[in-house]
Amino acid sequence: MGKLLATVTTTKEVKKSQKKQKTNTLHTIIFGSLTPTILIMLWELLCRQGVFPTYQLPAPSVILKTIITLFQDGSLWTHIGITTLRVFIAFILGSALAVILGSFVGLYKKAEQLFDPMIQAFRSIPSLAWVPLFILWMGIGETSKITMIAVGVFFPVYLNTVSGITGVDRKLIEVGKMYGLSSFQLIWRVILPAALPLFLVGLRSGLGLGWMFVVAAELMGASKGLGYLLVLGQNTLSPELIIASILLFAIIGKLSDWMLKLVEKRTLTWQDGFVQQ
């Protein structure tokens, strides 16, 4: 009887927790949508009053019509799909290289002395500076575009991986050694979990930069993609197409960051962090 009551109590607590989580998610969506909604309404009102010239800043309703037109002629999903695929492939490649090199540099002092100064120097190079070099080396095909985006992804993931590893509390390592952990066990069970929060932040930062670098990448002779729509809008003097492309970048970038944030939240359930009021 006692076990049955305990099971019922546990089930009620789980349902209560799930209900509370759904309510918090709903509140987050409502509050997060409040500011953009007010800005869009104000923007529409000012455009209708003629405060902003239509050839410079079209109304949100005009931009929405442009997106609907792209959707109806079937080109919208093609441009979104191509750009997303480029970012996804580059994100995987850039993150993998950053994790391997960042772990090596973070764990070994001589590796840091050997590689880190050069990487930090490369990090200071503006994204557009790579464009002519990559075109010269790899042409204007997909290889140069994906490489360009991977460069943007690499640096924040690398920096956060190194910072996460070198920032591990020395006392944790000493405790691991006291329990007789081998070097591999120490890395796998102590260092990597302790570095995980910063590493996940690096992934989110890398993905954000990937969306920024894809614009520069798609300036390299792209015929499809959201960056191509930006150039097309510039060449045809269509500000509504330019702003529509920018808004699509913002929406897709936010959705991808939201998915990574969910992964971060589920992965770091063990972390006892500060709870916002």
Backbone torsions as a table, in degrees:
resi	resn	phi	psi	omega
1	MET	NA	-42.2	-179.8
2	GLY	-63.5	-39.0	178.7
3	LYS	-65.3	-39.1	179.5
4	LEU	-63.2	-43.7	178.5
5	LEU	-63.9	-40.2	179.4
6	ALA	-64.3	-39.3	179.3
7	THR	-65.6	-43.7	179.1
8	VAL	-62.3	-43.5	178.8
9	THR	-61.4	-43.9	179.3
10	THR	-62.6	-42.7	179.2
11	THR	-62.2	-41.7	178.1
12	LYS	-63.2	-40.7	-180.0
13	GLU	-65.4	-39.0	179.2
14	VAL	-65.1	-44.9	179.1
15	LYS	-63.5	-39.5	178.8
16	LYS	-64.4	-40.7	179.6
17	SER	-66.0	-41.5	178.7
18	GLN	-64.7	-40.4	178.6
19	LYS	-64.1	-42.2	178.9
20	LYS	-64.4	-38.7	179.6
21	GLN	-65.4	-41.0	178.2
22	LYS	-64.4	-40.0	178.7
23	THR	-63.9	-42.8	178.8
24	ASN	-63.8	-39.4	178.2
25	THR	-63.8	-42.6	178.9
26	LEU	-62.8	-43.5	178.2
27	HIS	-62.2	-40.8	179.2
28	THR	-61.8	-43.8	179.9
29	ILE	-64.0	-43.2	-178.3
30	ILE	-64.4	-49.5	-178.8
31	PHE	-66.8	-36.5	179.3
32	GLY	-68.5	-28.0	-179.3
33	SER	-87.2	-12.2	-173.5
34	LEU	-63.7	-52.9	-177.7
35	THR	-63.1	-48.6	177.5
36	PRO	-59.4	-37.7	-179.8
37	THR	-63.7	-44.3	179.2
38	ILE	-63.6	-43.3	-179.8
39	LEU	-63.7	-41.6	-179.8
40	ILE	-65.8	-41.8	178.6
41	MET	-63.6	-41.5	178.4
42	LEU	-65.8	-41.5	177.7
43	TRP	-59.8	-47.4	179.1
44	GLU	-61.1	-43.1	-178.4
45	LEU	-63.4	-46.4	-178.7
46	LEU	-65.1	-36.9	178.6
47	CYS	-67.8	-39.5	179.2
48	ARG	-67.8	-28.8	178.4
49	GLN	-82.2	-3.7	177.6
50	GLY	81.1	15.9	178.8
51	VAL	-65.9	-40.7	178.6
52	PHE	-107.5	130.5	176.8
53	PRO	-65.1	139.8	-176.1
54	THR	-65.6	-27.1	-179.4
55	TYR	-76.9	-9.2	176.7
56	GLN	-108.8	-46.0	-178.3
57	LEU	-139.3	93.8	178.9
58	PRO	-70.7	159.5	-178.9
59	ALA	-69.9	154.8	177.3
60	PRO	-55.6	-34.3	179.0
61	SER	-63.4	-36.4	178.1
62	VAL	-68.6	-40.9	178.7
63	ILE	-65.0	-40.1	177.8
64	LEU	-62.3	-41.2	177.6
65	LYS	-61.5	-37.6	178.6
66	THR	-63.7	-43.6	179.0
67	ILE	-65.0	-40.4	178.7
68	ILE	-63.8	-39.6	177.8
69	THR	-62.6	-43.6	177.3
70	LEU	-62.8	-36.4	178.8
71	PHE	-67.8	-42.2	-177.0
72	GLN	-68.3	-36.6	179.4
73	ASP	-84.8	1.4	173.4
74	GLY	83.8	-1.5	-176.4
75	SER	-83.1	-20.6	-175.2
76	LEU	-60.2	-51.0	-176.4
77	TRP	-68.0	-29.1	177.1
78	THR	-64.5	-48.0	-179.6
79	HIS	-65.2	-44.0	179.2
80	ILE	-63.8	-44.4	-178.3
81	GLY	-62.7	-43.6	-179.5
82	ILE	-63.4	-47.4	-179.0
83	THR	-63.9	-44.6	-179.6
84	THR	-62.8	-41.6	179.4
85	LEU	-63.0	-41.6	178.3
86	ARG	-61.8	-45.3	-179.6
87	VAL	-65.3	-41.4	-177.7
88	PHE	-62.8	-49.4	-179.4
89	ILE	-62.5	-45.9	-179.5
90	ALA	-64.7	-36.5	179.2
91	PHE	-63.4	-43.4	178.7
92	ILE	-63.3	-47.9	-177.6
93	LEU	-66.1	-48.0	-178.9
94	GLY	-63.8	-41.0	-179.9
95	SER	-67.6	-41.2	-179.7
96	ALA	-62.0	-46.1	178.7
97	LEU	-64.6	-39.2	-179.5
98	ALA	-65.7	-40.0	-179.9
99	VAL	-66.3	-44.3	-179.3
100	ILE	-63.5	-51.9	-177.6
101	LEU	-70.6	-38.9	179.6
102	GLY	-64.7	-39.4	177.8
103	SER	-65.4	-42.1	179.7
104	PHE	-62.6	-46.4	-179.9
105	VAL	-67.9	-38.8	-178.6
106	GLY	-69.2	-30.6	-175.7
107	LEU	-89.6	-25.9	-173.6
108	TYR	-125.4	124.7	-176.4
109	LYS	-63.0	-41.7	-178.0
110	LYS	-66.3	-34.3	176.9
111	ALA	-65.8	-37.5	177.3
112	GLU	-63.5	-44.7	179.8
113	GLN	-65.2	-29.7	-176.0
114	LEU	-81.9	-43.3	-171.0
115	PHE	-104.3	-35.0	-168.9
116	ASP	-62.1	-43.4	180.0
117	PRO	-58.6	-40.8	179.8
118	MET	-66.6	-41.7	-179.6
119	ILE	-65.0	-41.3	179.0
120	GLN	-64.1	-34.2	177.3
121	ALA	-67.8	-43.2	178.5
122	PHE	-64.8	-31.4	-178.3
123	ARG	-64.4	-25.9	-178.2
124	SER	-81.2	-7.0	-178.3
125	ILE	-77.6	127.7	178.4
126	PRO	-61.3	149.6	-176.0
127	SER	-60.3	-41.6	-177.5
128	LEU	-67.4	-19.5	179.8
129	ALA	-68.1	-23.5	-179.9
130	TRP	-78.4	-21.5	-171.3
131	VAL	-56.8	-55.2	-178.4
132	PRO	-62.8	-33.5	-179.3
133	LEU	-68.9	-44.1	-179.8
134	PHE	-67.5	-34.7	176.0
135	ILE	-64.5	-41.3	179.2
136	LEU	-64.5	-41.9	-177.4
137	TRP	-77.9	-45.4	-168.6
138	MET	-121.1	4.0	-179.2
139	GLY	77.0	-161.4	-177.2
140	ILE	-109.1	20.6	179.9
141	GLY	-80.3	-168.7	-176.9
142	GLU	-67.3	-31.2	-177.6
143	THR	-59.2	-46.3	-179.1
144	SER	-66.9	-37.0	-179.4
145	LYS	-67.6	-46.9	-178.8
146	ILE	-66.0	-39.3	177.5
147	THR	-61.8	-42.1	179.3
148	MET	-58.9	-46.7	-179.4
149	ILE	-68.3	-39.3	-179.9
150	ALA	-61.7	-34.0	176.1
151	VAL	-60.5	-43.5	178.7
152	GLY	-65.5	-37.1	-179.7
153	VAL	-70.3	-37.5	-170.8
154	PHE	-57.3	-49.6	-167.1
155	PHE	-64.6	-48.9	179.2
156	PRO	-65.8	-34.7	177.6
157	VAL	-67.1	-42.9	178.2
158	TYR	-61.0	-49.3	-177.3
159	LEU	-61.3	-43.8	-178.5
160	ASN	-72.2	-31.2	175.9
161	THR	-65.7	-47.2	178.6
162	VAL	-63.2	-46.2	-179.0
163	SER	-63.8	-38.5	179.5
164	GLY	-64.5	-42.0	-178.6
165	ILE	-71.6	-47.5	-178.4
166	THR	-70.5	-18.6	-179.4
167	GLY	-91.6	4.3	178.8
168	VAL	-64.7	135.3	-178.9
169	ASP	-60.5	126.2	-178.8
170	ARG	-60.3	-29.6	-179.8
171	LYS	-64.9	-35.1	177.8
172	LEU	-63.1	-41.0	179.7
173	ILE	-66.6	-40.6	179.1
174	GLU	-64.3	-39.2	177.4
175	VAL	-64.2	-41.3	177.8
176	GLY	-61.1	-40.4	177.6
177	LYS	-66.7	-35.0	177.9
178	MET	-63.6	-32.7	178.7
179	TYR	-84.7	5.3	173.9
180	GLY	78.6	25.2	179.1
181	LEU	-72.0	140.2	175.8
182	SER	-74.7	173.4	-179.7
183	SER	-60.1	-42.9	178.9
184	PHE	-64.5	-45.1	179.0
185	GLN	-63.1	-36.5	179.6
186	LEU	-64.3	-43.0	178.7
187	ILE	-66.9	-46.3	-173.1
188	TRP	-72.5	-38.7	-171.9
189	ARG	-100.8	-16.4	-177.2
190	VAL	-119.9	-58.2	-171.8
191	ILE	-68.6	-50.3	-177.0
192	LEU	-64.1	-45.7	176.4
193	PRO	-60.6	-37.8	179.6
194	ALA	-68.4	-30.5	-179.6
195	ALA	-86.6	-8.7	-173.6
196	LEU	-58.8	-42.9	-179.7
197	PRO	-57.1	-47.1	179.5
198	LEU	-67.6	-35.3	178.9
199	PHE	-62.9	-42.2	179.6
200	LEU	-67.3	-36.4	174.2
201	VAL	-62.4	-39.5	177.7
202	GLY	-62.9	-37.8	177.4
203	LEU	-62.9	-43.1	179.3
204	ARG	-65.9	-40.5	177.5
205	SER	-65.8	-39.8	179.2
206	GLY	-64.4	-40.3	177.9
207	LEU	-64.9	-41.0	177.5
208	GLY	-60.7	-43.8	178.3
209	LEU	-68.5	-30.4	177.0
210	GLY	-60.7	-41.1	177.5
211	TRP	-67.6	-29.8	176.5
212	MET	-73.8	-42.0	-176.9
213	PHE	-71.5	-23.7	-178.3
214	VAL	-65.2	-28.2	176.9
215	VAL	-64.8	-47.8	177.9
216	ALA	-63.3	-37.5	-179.8
217	ALA	-65.6	-39.2	-177.0
218	GLU	-81.4	-2.1	169.7
219	LEU	-77.3	-13.4	-177.4
220	MET	-85.5	62.0	172.4
221	GLY	72.3	29.8	179.4
222	ALA	-76.0	145.2	175.6
223	SER	-110.9	-4.3	178.1
224	LYS	-145.3	154.9	179.5
225	GLY	118.8	163.3	-178.9
226	LEU	-67.5	-32.5	175.5
227	GLY	-64.7	-36.1	175.9
228	TYR	-63.8	-38.2	177.6
229	LEU	-63.3	-36.3	176.2
230	LEU	-60.6	-47.1	179.9
231	VAL	-65.6	-40.2	178.6
232	LEU	-62.4	-41.6	177.9
233	GLY	-63.7	-37.4	177.9
234	GLN	-66.9	-44.4	-176.3
235	ASN	-70.6	-28.7	-178.7
236	THR	-100.7	8.8	-179.7
237	LEU	53.3	51.4	-178.7
238	SER	-119.4	87.3	-178.6
239	PRO	-62.4	-28.8	179.3
240	GLU	-65.5	-33.7	178.1
241	LEU	-73.2	-38.2	177.8
242	ILE	-62.9	-48.9	-177.8
243	ILE	-69.0	-35.0	176.3
244	ALA	-60.9	-41.9	178.6
245	SER	-64.8	-42.3	178.9
246	ILE	-62.3	-43.4	179.1
247	LEU	-64.4	-38.7	177.8
248	LEU	-65.5	-39.3	174.0
249	PHE	-58.0	-45.6	-177.8
250	ALA	-63.6	-43.8	-177.4
251	ILE	-66.9	-48.9	-178.1
252	ILE	-67.0	-40.0	177.4
253	GLY	-61.7	-41.1	178.4
254	LYS	-65.4	-41.6	179.3
255	LEU	-63.5	-42.9	179.5
256	SER	-66.4	-39.3	177.2
257	ASP	-66.1	-37.4	178.2
258	TRP	-62.2	-40.2	178.8
259	MET	-65.3	-41.6	177.1
260	LEU	-66.2	-34.5	178.6
261	LYS	-65.5	-36.8	175.9
262	LEU	-63.5	-43.1	177.4
263	VAL	-61.6	-43.3	178.6
264	GLU	-60.2	-44.1	-177.9
265	LYS	-64.8	-42.0	-179.3
266	ARG	-72.1	-33.4	-178.5
267	THR	-72.7	-33.0	-174.7
268	LEU	-103.3	33.6	179.1
269	THR	-63.6	-25.0	-179.4
270	TRP	-74.2	-17.6	-173.0
271	GLN	-77.8	129.1	178.9
272	ASP	-97.5	82.2	-175.1
273	GLY	-99.7	-179.9	179.7
274	PHE	-68.5	133.1	178.6
275	VAL	-102.2	121.1	-179.2
276	GLN	-70.1	144.9	-179.8
277	GLN	-92.4	NA	NA
